[in-house]
Amino acid sequence: MRKTGEGKQIGFVPTMGALHPGHLSLIAASKAATDLTICSIFVNPTQFNDPADLAKYPVTPAADIRLLTGAGCDVLFMPDSPAEIYQVQDPPLPHYELHSMESLLEGAFRPGHFQGVCQVVHQLLKIVQPHQLFMGRKDYQQCMVIARLLEQIGSATRLVIVPTVREASGLAMSSRNTRLSPAALTQATAIYQSLTAIKAHLQPGPVQPLLDAALQQLREAGFEQTDYISIAHAQTLEPVSHWDGQTPLVALVAAFLSGVRLIDNMALT
Ligand code: PAF
């Protein structure tokens, strides 16, 4: 479905900037599937539960624009201030019914985060009106939340989830990686290794031994805190304690290294 009788297909890649090859893969996916690719760069304050995290968020507009130009992005939407996104609220923004997504995993550790993500994506969708929305699998729970948002607001926009782009070491690309020293970047690969080990050793039965081993692996690599490491149902993200050999599973982790919070996930089945 590229062109329709009514017009061209618009693909949309929302970002918060500090672009890296992971974002460029979203641009490439949009360019391959649609006629016009629009990217937004907006560091959305309503999704940061920790003001210190917002203050530290990398802002690199000149480099971002260079990368987007090189990637052939057609349109960049870069609001100057939150007021540009949030000033007109008619009707007012709803409370989004995200159910257990708000109490599980990222939801538990970042209260209000997903309401903020839904607010900004909802506003951006109203402005951009894309046919297809491209989001990275690296933020797997965010993708599940956005699928619910689209359903809740009755949006015809199709969500396309694009695979995670990794460094050669396996480390998932992230804007936060720029805050890690070269030594920490090497230590950080333990996240990918722990997920790979879970996948390699998964078998029907209790999963706790796999989680214990992964946690140990992260500790030994120097991670100072693990918010969660979970083996969960691939759609609901409810934790699975005993695998029946059939339920679709995903492993998800969030952990701190050198004060930087990193997340990653891997499909297990
Ligand atoms: O994933 C992100 O960068 C952000 O959460 C998003 C989707 C651009 C909303 O601000």
Residues whose N, C-alpha, C, O or C-beta is under 5 A from the ligand:
A	BS01	PAF	P14 T15 M16 F42 N44 V117 V120
